[in-house]
Amino acid sequence: MLEVAAKDGIKSIAATPHVIPGLYPNTKDSIVSLIEELRLRAAHIPIKIVPGSELQVSSDTIDGLKTGRYATLNGSRYALIELPAHFQPKSVFDFIFSLSSSGFVAILAHPERNAKYQSDKELPYTLAGMGCLTQITAGSLEGIFGSGVKKAALDMLEKNLVNIIASDAHDPVSRPPIISEGVREAQRLIGSRAVLSLADDIPGLVLDDKKVDILEPERPKARRFFFFKS
């Protein structure tokens, strides 16, 4: 996977295995240990690897982050959070509020692939207003998850509801660590400079634990209908 990423021009990777108690019990210590082993074995590949995790929404998540049991992205204030497939917005709002109150910033992982996020037109704006950053998958822009997901990702880009474009890689073939093709799709819509911010500048700020300024999302303009009385 690192060789594939290097060929795609990627310079840094945050390793973000899932963390689900009872299913994927990946602690910060275990992730850091495995990354150290990987760095030694892949020293010939010019990619910086840093620890992270993809965390589920639960009270255990916040406790795990506060105690240092779970990994943020490169030890920063930023935590990669996966929204449940089916959820009540209030429970997520409560979670985000508690996370923020504990000093962390949520980065929502691939919400363009979440049915609830897609269908609830106010939800993306509310979460952005609560300080959440949003990370979409480059493959979503290519259409590898279907035309509906691609449309959702492009729509989010148009509305300034995207802060990061990432690979969300799982393997070297079907879900490879490649972002260049998705980046090209995004460039056609919002231009090279804006995409560079999403694929390079903001991820760099996150991994360096620096503040990210969130652009104000753009709401769709209301359609106006004119009726003429003859």
N, C-alpha and C positions, 0 to 999 in steps of 0.2 A: 504493500500500500504506500509506503514511503517513497519507493522508486517511482510509482505512478504519479504521486503528488509532485515530486521533484521535476518530472518531465512536464507537468502542467504549470510550472513556475511558482509553485507554492513554497514559501520560505519558513512559515511557522505553522504548527498544528497544536491545537489544544485537544488532548485525548479526553473524550467525554463519554465514558461508559455509562450505561444506565445504572441508576441506584434505586432499587425497589426492594425494601426489606422482605426477606423470605424468598425472593426470586433472584435478584442481583444484589447481593450484600457487599457492594464495592465501597470500601472506606477510603478516606483520604490516604492513610498510611499504605494500604495495599496498592493503590493506584500509583503513588509516588515511587514505591519500590519497583513496580513493574516498568515504569517509565525509565528509571535508572538502568535497569537491565536492557531495555530496548535501546537506550542511547549508546550503550557500550557495543551492542551487536550491530547497530546501524551507524556507527561513527563515520563511515565513508559517505553517507548521504547528507548533503548540506541542508538539513531541515532542523529547525529548533522545535523540540517537543516539550510541551508544558502540561501540567496536570489540570484536570477539570472533571466534571461529571454532569450527567443529565438527570435532573432530580424530579421526582413526582411531587404533586401538590398534596401535602399532608402535614399535620402538626409535628410528626417525627422529623420531617425535613428541616424545619426551622430549628428545632432542638439540636439536630445533628450539625447544622451549620454553626450555631452559636458555640457548641462545645468543640468544634474542630474535627468532628468525626467524619463529616462529609466535605468534599472538595468544592471550592468555588473555582472560577477560572484563573489559574495561575496564582492562587492565593489572594485574589483581588476581592473587592466588595461585590463583584458581579457573579450571580448564580444563574446557571442555565436551567430553566424550568420547563417541563413538558406539561401542557394542559391535559386533563383527563379527556378521554374520548367523549364521555357524556358527563356534563357537570351543571350545577346550578351557579349562575354568575355570582350570587352573593357569597357562596363558599370560597370562590376564587378571589373575590374582592377582599374578603376577610384575611385570606392567606397572604395576599400581596401587601395589605396594610401591616400585618404582623411582621412580614419579611422586611419591609422598609423600616419599620420601627426598630428592628434589630440591627439596622445599619447596612443592610444588603440591598442590591438592586437586581430585580428580576430581568433576565433576558428570556423571552418566550421562544421556545424552540419550535420551528416549523408550524406556526398557527394556521398557515394557508392550507394545511392538510387536516385541520380540525373542523368537523362539520358544524359544531356549535359556533365557533368563531366566525365561520363563513356566513352562517344564516342570521346571526344576531347583528343587525346593522350598527347598533350603538356600542356593542361590546369592544371593538377595537379602539374606538375613541376614548372610552372610559378607561381602559387599561393604559393607553398612552398617557392620559391625563394623570394617572396614578404614578407615573414615572417609569413604567415598564419599557424596556427596549424590545424590539422584535427582530428575530433572526429567521430569514427564509432560506430554504434549501435551493442551491443552484439548479439541481435537477428539476425542481418544480417549474422553473422558468423554461426548461427544455420540453416539458410535457411528459416526463417519464412516470409521473403519478396520475396522468390523465388530463384531459382537456379542462375539466372543471377546476382542478387544482392550479393549472397553469393560468387560467383566467383570473382566479382569486389572487395569485401572486402578482400578476401584472397590474391588477386593480389596486393592490396594496402599494405597489411602487408609485403609481400615479398619484395616490393620495398622501404620500409622505408617511406611510405607515410601516415602512421598512427601515431598519437601522443597520442591519448586517446581512450579508450574503455569505453563506458557508456551505461546505460540502455535505455535512451529515453523512459521512462515509461509513459503510459497514463492512466492505470487502473490496478486493481489487478489481472485480469484474462487474457485478450487477449494481453495486452501490459504491463506485470508486471515489477516491478523494480528488475530484476534478471540479473546478469551479469556472474554468475559462469559457466553456460553452454557454453556461447560464449567464455569465457576465456579458457576453456578446448580445444575448437576447435583451438583457436589461439596458445595454447601451443604446439599442435602437429606440428605446422608449424614453429614457431620461437623460441620455448623454454620457460621455466618457468620464467627465469630471465628477458627476454625482455618483456614478457607479464606483469609481476609485475610492470615494469616501466610504461606501458600504462594504467593499471587499478588502480594503487595506487600512485606511486611516482610522476608522472607528474600532475595528478589531484590535488595532495596535494600542489605542487608548484603553480599551478594556483590559488587555493583558498587562498593560503598565499601570493599571489601577488608577487611571486618570478620569476626570469628569467628562461625560459625554453630553453635549448639548443636543437636545431633541428638537427636531424641526416640528413646527406646528402642523398637524395633519390637516389636509384639505378635504373639506366635506363636499360631496357632489352638489353642484349648483341646482337649485330647484327649477323645474321646468315651468315656464310661464305660458299660460293659455289666454288668448285674447278672443273675446266674443264680440262680434259686431252685429248690432241690431239694425236691421234694414227698415 
